[in-house]
Amino acid sequence: MKRTAFLIILLALGLTVIPALWVRGDSSPDDSYRDCVDKRIENCERKASYSDCSGSHVRDCAETARKEAAFLKANKEKLIREMKADGVEPVEYKVNYRLIRAFSENSD
C-alpha cells in the first residue's frame, strides 16, 4: 500500500513538473534580451516622467533617463546582436549592465 501511494505521488509530481519545464524552456535568448531591453526602456521612461519636479537633481536624472530611453529605442536590435555575439547570459542584471555601459560610452 505504501509503495503504491509513493508511486502515485511520484507520478503526479512528474506530470506537473515536466510540463512546467517545457513551458519555461520555450523562450529564446533573443526574446529574453528583448524583454530586458523593453523593461529597461519602460523604467527609463518612468524616471523621465519626473522632469517637472522642483529639484534640479531630479530633473537632471529625468533628462538622463529620457536620453537613455531614446538611445535604447534607436539601438535596440544592434545592442541585442552585440550581446548575443559576445555571449552575454540573458539575465536581467547582466543585460542591464551592458545597456548602461553602452549608453555611457555613447553619451560622452
C-alpha positions as a LaTeX table, in Angstrom:
\begin{tabular}{lrrr}
\hline
Residue & $x$ (\AA) & $y$ (\AA) & $z$ (\AA) \\
\hline
Met1 & 0.00 & 0.00 & 0.00 \\
Lys2 & 2.78 & 2.44 & 0.90 \\
Arg3 & 4.62 & 1.56 & $-2.28$ \\
Thr4 & 1.53 & 2.24 & $-4.40$ \\
Ala5 & 0.92 & 5.59 & $-2.70$ \\
Phe6 & 4.57 & 6.54 & $-3.25$ \\
Leu7 & 4.35 & 5.68 & $-6.97$ \\
Ile8 & 1.12 & 7.68 & $-7.37$ \\
Ile9 & 2.68 & 10.72 & $-5.69$ \\
Leu10 & 5.82 & 10.38 & $-7.81$ \\
Leu11 & 3.73 & 10.13 & $-10.98$ \\
Ala12 & 1.65 & 13.17 & $-10.00$ \\
Leu13 & 4.78 & 15.23 & $-9.35$ \\
Gly14 & 6.26 & 14.15 & $-12.65$ \\
Leu15 & 3.13 & 15.16 & $-14.53$ \\
Thr16 & 3.17 & 18.64 & $-13.00$ \\
Val17 & 6.91 & 19.38 & $-13.09$ \\
Ile18 & 7.79 & 18.22 & $-16.61$ \\
Pro19 & 5.22 & 20.42 & $-18.43$ \\
Ala20 & 6.33 & 23.40 & $-16.35$ \\
Leu21 & 9.92 & 22.85 & $-17.51$ \\
Trp22 & 8.81 & 22.64 & $-21.14$ \\
Val23 & 6.91 & 25.92 & $-20.90$ \\
Arg24 & 9.84 & 27.64 & $-19.23$ \\
Gly25 & 12.29 & 26.45 & $-21.87$ \\
Asp26 & 10.37 & 27.89 & $-24.84$ \\
Ser27 & 11.81 & 31.39 & $-24.54$ \\
Ser28 & 14.69 & 32.06 & $-26.92$ \\
Pro29 & 17.69 & 34.16 & $-25.84$ \\
Asp30 & 16.66 & 36.86 & $-28.32$ \\
Asp31 & 13.26 & 37.12 & $-26.61$ \\
Ser32 & 14.94 & 37.31 & $-23.21$ \\
Tyr33 & 17.27 & 40.09 & $-24.39$ \\
Arg34 & 14.33 & 41.92 & $-25.97$ \\
Asp35 & 12.27 & 41.63 & $-22.77$ \\
Cys36 & 15.14 & 43.01 & $-20.68$ \\
Val37 & 15.72 & 45.92 & $-23.07$ \\
Asp38 & 11.99 & 46.71 & $-23.15$ \\
Lys39 & 11.86 & 46.67 & $-19.36$ \\
Arg40 & 14.87 & 49.00 & $-19.18$ \\
Ile41 & 13.20 & 51.39 & $-21.63$ \\
Glu42 & 10.00 & 51.37 & $-19.56$ \\
Asn43 & 11.97 & 52.13 & $-16.40$ \\
Cys44 & 13.81 & 54.99 & $-18.11$ \\
Glu45 & 10.55 & 56.45 & $-19.39$ \\
Arg46 & 9.07 & 56.23 & $-15.89$ \\
Lys47 & 12.09 & 58.09 & $-14.49$ \\
Ala48 & 11.85 & 60.64 & $-17.31$ \\
Ser49 & 8.34 & 61.49 & $-16.15$ \\
Tyr50 & 9.90 & 63.29 & $-13.16$ \\
Ser51 & 11.12 & 66.13 & $-15.38$ \\
Asp52 & 8.59 & 68.53 & $-13.84$ \\
Cys53 & 9.85 & 68.09 & $-10.28$ \\
Ser54 & 11.13 & 71.11 & $-8.40$ \\
Gly55 & 14.52 & 69.60 & $-7.50$ \\
Ser56 & 17.26 & 70.25 & $-10.04$ \\
His57 & 18.98 & 66.91 & $-9.35$ \\
Val58 & 15.74 & 65.01 & $-10.02$ \\
Arg59 & 15.21 & 66.99 & $-13.24$ \\
Asp60 & 18.78 & 66.16 & $-14.32$ \\
Cys61 & 18.22 & 62.46 & $-13.62$ \\
Ala62 & 14.95 & 62.59 & $-15.56$ \\
Glu63 & 16.72 & 64.17 & $-18.54$ \\
Thr64 & 19.42 & 61.49 & $-18.46$ \\
Ala65 & 16.74 & 58.79 & $-18.31$ \\
Arg66 & 14.95 & 60.35 & $-21.29$ \\
Lys67 & 18.19 & 60.32 & $-23.30$ \\
Glu68 & 18.90 & 56.72 & $-22.28$ \\
Ala69 & 15.42 & 55.60 & $-23.34$ \\
Ala70 & 15.86 & 57.30 & $-26.72$ \\
Phe71 & 19.28 & 55.68 & $-27.16$ \\
Leu72 & 17.95 & 52.22 & $-26.28$ \\
Lys73 & 14.99 & 52.56 & $-28.65$ \\
Ala74 & 17.23 & 53.68 & $-31.51$ \\
Asn75 & 19.84 & 50.95 & $-30.98$ \\
Lys76 & 17.77 & 48.08 & $-29.59$ \\
Glu77 & 18.40 & 45.49 & $-32.32$ \\
Lys78 & 22.08 & 46.40 & $-32.63$ \\
Leu79 & 22.59 & 46.02 & $-28.87$ \\
Ile80 & 20.80 & 42.65 & $-28.87$ \\
Arg81 & 23.02 & 41.41 & $-31.73$ \\
Glu82 & 26.15 & 42.57 & $-29.87$ \\
Met83 & 25.12 & 40.91 & $-26.61$ \\
Lys84 & 24.29 & 37.70 & $-28.42$ \\
Ala85 & 27.63 & 37.75 & $-30.30$ \\
Asp86 & 29.54 & 38.42 & $-27.06$ \\
Gly87 & 27.75 & 35.55 & $-25.31$ \\
Val88 & 26.14 & 37.68 & $-22.61$ \\
Glu89 & 23.91 & 35.48 & $-20.50$ \\
Pro90 & 20.29 & 36.62 & $-21.00$ \\
Val91 & 19.82 & 37.51 & $-17.34$ \\
Glu92 & 18.36 & 40.90 & $-16.48$ \\
Tyr93 & 21.21 & 42.25 & $-14.35$ \\
Lys94 & 23.85 & 41.26 & $-16.93$ \\
Val95 & 21.85 & 42.74 & $-19.79$ \\
Asn96 & 21.26 & 45.95 & $-17.80$ \\
Tyr97 & 25.00 & 46.24 & $-17.15$ \\
Arg98 & 25.72 & 46.05 & $-20.88$ \\
Leu99 & 22.95 & 48.53 & $-21.72$ \\
Ile100 & 24.15 & 51.06 & $-19.15$ \\
Arg101 & 27.73 & 50.66 & $-20.34$ \\
Ala102 & 26.74 & 51.11 & $-23.99$ \\
Phe103 & 24.75 & 54.24 & $-23.16$ \\
Ser104 & 27.53 & 55.78 & $-21.07$ \\
Glu105 & 30.13 & 55.06 & $-23.79$ \\
Asn106 & 27.96 & 56.73 & $-26.42$ \\
Ser107 & 26.79 & 59.71 & $-24.37$ \\
Asp108 & 30.26 & 61.17 & $-23.81$ \\
\hline
\end{tabular}
